[in-house]
Amino acid sequence: MPTRHLLPLHGHSALRARLAGAATRGDLPSSLLIEGPRGIGKQQIALWLGQLLLCEDPEHDFLARAAKPCPQCKLTRSLQHPDLHWFFPRPRLKGSSDPDLDDIREDVADAIAGRLANGGLYESPGGDEGIYIAMIRAIVQTAALAPAMARRKVFVIGDADRMVSQEGSDQAANAFLKLLEEPLADTNVVLTSSEPGALLPTVRSRVISARATPLSDAEMKAFVQDPAIGPLLDFGGRTTDLVKAAAGAPGRLVEHEAWSAALDQATRVLDAASAPDRGRRARAALSQGASGARGKFSDMLDALTSLLHERTRSAAARGEDARARGAAQAIAVVERTKELATGNVNPQLLTAALLRDLAVLVR
């Protein structure tokens, strides 16, 4: 069976140039947070950075698409390098409230193999998945070890806003915070988050943030047309529509069924906001459900932002300045709603308030 590798990273050239430059100068923060919209490739950027930090070939050009990987880089691309550690939300292991650390590592290794089998393309974690205290213990314990092969070790912690600390044990959580605040000289920790406002404040205060932005239309086109990526994705004949609606987030194409559902729901919300019938707006709010503001509801808000961006561009192109301004102001309203959705809130109430504000802006 051939060795699996991470697929090529598309886009983010400006951010990668800044990170590579900081690493070359020795200015790269030891504890870094890469934040940005969901699905734009933040964990792939973090893994790319891990490859850069572990590479020992001074001639390797990490900004060149055709750069030849050195032996260290071959190991990182196949996620087999012993000094590159990737953690991300997982379901609680069954059968024990305090699982063995070897069981945690085995579970994470199996999950990584599953992601790698698809070239590193994967769906977002489910609502029952988190970075629980046992995984934090595994991270801290592994960080205390010396590098196995390279001169340093790199930890990539994806979806760090899913970190759960309220489990009656502060020792591991405090040790992780110390790792961020007083990192070992041979260790880099790279966190990623689509909802940085949901990060534990104690974590957020100990990292330096770098923002990743959506891919351009040309980069999205290159992603879809990449011969290594295209065969892995089946868009069911909706390639053009989905790429356009994905708004620079390749991950939305990986989850194209869920993204299609989110777009449909967002369209209904936008139509309800535009309609004079208050009853229609009430029904649209009730359809969101009374719990679970994150997950599908957050997807709907992302899709709504995408639709409003398209409305803004189309109105501006037609010279409809008032309509373009209203859609642009509506985007700001949706973004504020996204911030509220990171808390313990009722999606129905959020949607009702959102529809009330949108009704004034999108008619």
C-alpha positions in Angstrom: 0.0 0.0 0.0 1.6 3.4 -1.0 2.5 5.9 1.7 -0.2 8.5 2.3 0.8 12.2 2.3 -0.8 15.5 3.1 -2.1 17.1 0.0 -0.5 20.4 -1.2 -1.4 23.5 0.7 -3.2 26.1 -1.4 -3.3 29.8 -0.8 -2.2 31.8 2.3 1.0 32.9 0.5 1.3 36.2 2.5 0.8 34.5 5.9 3.2 31.8 5.0 5.8 34.3 3.9 5.5 36.1 7.2 5.7 32.9 9.3 8.7 31.7 7.2 10.4 35.0 7.6 9.8 35.1 11.4 11.2 31.5 11.7 14.3 32.4 9.7 15.0 35.4 11.9 14.3 33.5 15.1 11.3 35.8 15.8 8.5 33.2 15.6 6.5 33.1 18.8 6.8 29.8 20.7 3.1 29.8 21.4 1.1 30.8 18.3 -2.6 30.9 17.5 -3.7 30.8 13.9 -7.3 32.0 13.7 -9.7 32.6 10.9 -13.0 31.4 9.3 -13.9 27.8 9.4 -12.7 25.6 6.6 -9.9 27.8 5.2 -7.0 25.4 6.1 -5.7 26.7 9.4 -4.6 23.2 10.6 -2.9 22.6 7.2 -1.0 25.9 7.7 0.0 24.8 11.2 1.3 21.4 9.9 3.1 23.2 7.0 4.7 25.4 9.7 5.7 22.3 11.7 7.4 20.9 8.6 9.3 24.2 8.1 10.4 24.2 11.8 11.6 20.6 11.7 13.3 20.8 8.3 17.1 20.7 8.4 17.8 21.6 4.8 18.8 25.3 4.6 18.1 25.3 0.8 14.5 24.2 1.1 12.2 26.8 -0.3 8.9 26.5 1.6 7.1 29.0 -0.5 7.8 27.2 -3.8 5.2 24.7 -4.9 7.7 22.3 -6.5 10.3 22.3 -3.7 11.9 18.9 -3.3 11.3 17.6 0.3 14.3 16.5 2.4 14.1 13.3 4.5 12.8 15.2 7.5 10.1 16.8 5.3 9.1 13.5 3.8 8.3 12.3 7.3 6.3 15.4 8.2 4.3 15.2 5.0 3.3 11.7 5.8 2.7 12.6 9.5 5.3 10.0 10.6 7.8 12.4 12.0 8.2 11.6 15.8 8.6 15.3 16.7 5.5 16.6 14.9 2.5 16.1 17.2 -1.1 16.8 16.0 -4.0 16.9 18.5 -7.6 17.8 17.8 -11.0 17.2 19.3 -12.0 13.6 19.8 -15.0 11.9 21.5 -14.5 10.8 25.1 -13.1 7.3 25.3 -15.7 4.9 26.6 -15.3 2.8 29.7 -13.2 5.1 31.8 -13.5 8.6 33.3 -9.7 8.8 33.4 -8.4 6.9 30.3 -4.8 5.8 30.1 -2.5 8.1 28.2 -1.4 5.3 25.8 -5.1 4.9 25.0 -5.4 8.6 24.2 -2.3 8.5 21.9 -3.6 5.4 20.1 -7.0 7.0 19.6 -5.4 10.2 18.2 -3.1 8.1 16.0 -6.0 6.2 14.5 -7.9 9.5 13.9 -4.8 11.0 12.2 -4.6 7.9 10.0 -8.2 8.4 9.0 -7.6 12.0 8.1 -4.4 11.1 6.2 -6.2 8.4 4.2 -8.0 11.3 2.5 -4.9 13.4 2.1 -5.7 15.5 5.1 -9.2 16.5 4.0 -11.7 15.9 6.8 -15.0 17.0 8.2 -15.3 19.3 11.2 -15.5 17.6 14.6 -18.9 16.7 15.9 -20.6 18.3 18.9 -19.6 15.4 21.2 -15.9 15.9 20.4 -13.6 18.0 22.5 -10.0 18.3 23.8 -10.6 16.8 27.2 -8.4 16.8 30.2 -6.9 13.3 29.4 -5.7 14.6 26.0 -4.2 17.7 27.7 -2.3 15.4 30.0 -0.9 13.6 27.0 0.2 16.9 25.4 1.9 18.1 28.5 3.6 14.7 29.2 4.9 14.5 25.6 6.1 18.1 25.6 8.4 17.2 28.6 10.3 14.7 26.5 13.4 15.5 24.4 13.0 15.6 20.6 13.4 12.1 19.1 14.9 13.1 15.8 15.0 16.8 15.0 16.4 19.6 17.1 13.0 20.6 18.3 9.4 19.4 18.5 6.2 21.0 17.3 2.7 20.6 18.7 -0.3 21.4 16.5 -3.6 21.7 18.5 -6.5 22.1 16.1 -9.9 23.6 17.1 -8.4 24.7 20.4 -11.7 26.5 21.3 -13.0 22.9 22.0 -10.6 22.6 25.0 -12.6 21.5 28.1 -11.2 22.3 31.5 -14.1 22.0 33.8 -13.5 18.4 34.9 -12.5 18.8 38.5 -8.8 18.5 37.7 -6.8 21.7 37.4 -3.3 20.2 37.5 -3.1 19.2 33.8 -4.8 22.4 32.7 -2.4 24.5 34.7 0.6 22.6 33.3 -0.7 23.3 29.7 -1.0 27.0 30.5 2.6 26.9 31.8 3.7 25.3 28.6 2.2 28.2 26.7 3.5 30.9 29.0 7.0 29.4 29.6 7.6 27.2 26.6 10.6 24.9 26.5 13.4 26.2 24.3 13.0 23.2 21.9 9.2 23.4 21.6 6.7 25.3 19.5 3.0 25.1 20.2 0.6 26.1 17.4 -3.1 26.4 18.2 -5.8 27.0 15.6 -9.4 28.2 16.1 -12.4 29.3 14.0 -14.0 30.8 17.1 -11.2 32.5 19.0 -13.8 34.2 21.2 -14.7 30.8 22.6 -11.1 30.1 23.7 -10.5 29.9 27.4 -9.3 33.4 28.4 -6.4 31.9 30.2 -5.3 30.3 26.9 -6.0 33.3 24.7 -3.8 35.6 26.9 -0.8 33.4 26.5 -0.5 33.1 22.7 0.3 35.5 19.8 -2.4 35.5 17.1 -1.9 35.3 13.4 -5.0 35.6 11.2 -5.6 33.4 8.1 -7.9 34.7 5.5 -10.1 33.0 2.9 -8.6 31.9 -0.4 -9.0 34.0 -3.5 -11.2 32.9 -6.4 -8.0 31.9 -8.4 -6.7 29.9 -5.4 -10.1 28.1 -5.0 -10.1 27.3 -8.7 -6.5 25.9 -8.4 -7.6 23.8 -5.3 -10.5 22.2 -7.2 -8.5 21.6 -10.3 -5.5 20.1 -8.4 -5.2 16.5 -9.8 -4.4 15.2 -6.4 -7.5 16.8 -4.8 -10.3 16.7 -7.5 -10.7 12.9 -7.4 -11.3 12.9 -3.6 -14.3 15.3 -3.8 -17.6 14.6 -5.5 -19.7 17.7 -5.9 -22.6 16.0 -7.6 -22.5 18.3 -10.5 -22.7 21.5 -8.4 -19.0 22.4 -8.6 -19.4 25.9 -9.8 -22.2 26.9 -7.4 -20.5 25.3 -4.4 -17.1 26.8 -5.1 -18.7 30.2 -5.5 -20.7 29.9 -2.3 -17.7 28.4 -0.3 -16.3 32.0 -0.2 -12.7 30.9 -0.1 -13.0 28.0 2.4 -12.0 24.7 0.8 -13.2 22.8 3.9 -16.7 23.7 3.0 -16.2 21.7 -0.2 -15.1 18.7 1.8 -18.4 19.0 3.7 -20.4 20.0 0.7 -23.5 18.1 1.7 -23.6 19.9 5.1 -22.6 23.2 3.4 -25.4 22.8 0.8 -27.9 22.3 3.7 -26.5 25.4 5.5 -26.9 27.5 2.3 -30.5 26.3 1.9 -31.2 27.3 5.5 -29.4 30.6 5.1 -31.5 31.3 2.0 -34.7 30.7 3.9 -33.6 33.1 6.7 -32.6 35.8 4.2 -35.9 35.4 2.3 -37.8 35.6 5.6 -35.9 38.8 6.5 -36.8 40.3 3.2 -40.5 39.4 3.4 -43.1 41.7 5.0 -44.7 38.8 6.8 -43.7 38.8 10.5 -45.1 35.3 10.9 -42.6 34.0 8.3 -39.8 35.5 10.3 -41.1 33.8 13.5 -41.3 30.5 11.7 -37.7 30.9 10.4 -36.5 31.6 14.0 -38.3 28.6 15.4 -36.8 26.3 12.8 -33.4 26.8 14.3 -34.1 24.7 17.3 -33.8 25.7 21.0 -30.3 24.5 21.7 -26.9 23.9 20.1 -25.9 27.4 18.9 -22.6 25.9 17.6 -22.5 23.3 14.8 -25.3 23.6 12.3 -26.4 27.0 13.5 -22.9 28.4 13.1 -22.7 26.8 9.7 -25.9 28.6 8.7 -24.5 31.9 9.9 -21.3 31.3 7.8 -23.5 30.6 4.8 -25.6 33.7 5.5 -22.4 35.8 5.4 -21.4 34.2 2.1 -24.8 35.0 0.6 -24.7 38.6 1.8 -21.2 39.1 0.4 -22.5 37.9 -3.0 -25.5 40.2 -2.7 -23.1 43.2 -1.9 -20.9 42.5 -4.9 -23.9 42.0 -7.3 -25.6 45.2 -6.1 -22.5 47.2 -6.4 -21.9 45.9 -9.9 -25.4 47.0 -10.9 -24.9 50.4 -9.4 -27.5 49.8 -6.7 -25.5 51.6 -4.0 -28.3 51.6 -1.3 -28.8 47.9 -1.7 -25.1 47.2 -1.5 -24.7 49.3 1.6 -27.6 47.5 3.3 -26.1 44.1 2.5 -22.7 45.2 3.8 -24.3 46.4 7.0 -26.1 43.2 7.3 -22.8 41.3 7.2 -21.7 43.2 10.3 -24.9 42.2 12.0 -24.4 38.5 11.2 -20.8 38.7 12.4 -21.9 40.0 15.8 -24.4 37.2 16.0 -21.6 34.7 15.3 -19.8 36.1 18.4 -22.9 35.6 20.5 -23.3 32.1 19.2 -20.0 31.0 20.8 -21.7 31.2 24.2 -24.5 29.2 25.9 -27.3 30.8 24.0 -30.6 29.9 22.4 -30.4 29.8 18.5 -34.1 30.7 18.2 -33.7 33.9 20.2 -30.5 34.8 18.3 -32.3 34.2 15.0 -35.3 36.3 16.0 -33.1 39.2 16.9 -31.0 38.7 13.8 -34.1 38.7 11.6 -35.4 41.9 13.2 -32.2 43.7 12.4 -31.8 42.2 8.9 -35.4 43.1 8.0 -34.4 46.8 8.1 -31.3 46.3 5.9 -32.1 43.8 3.2 -35.5 44.7 1.8 
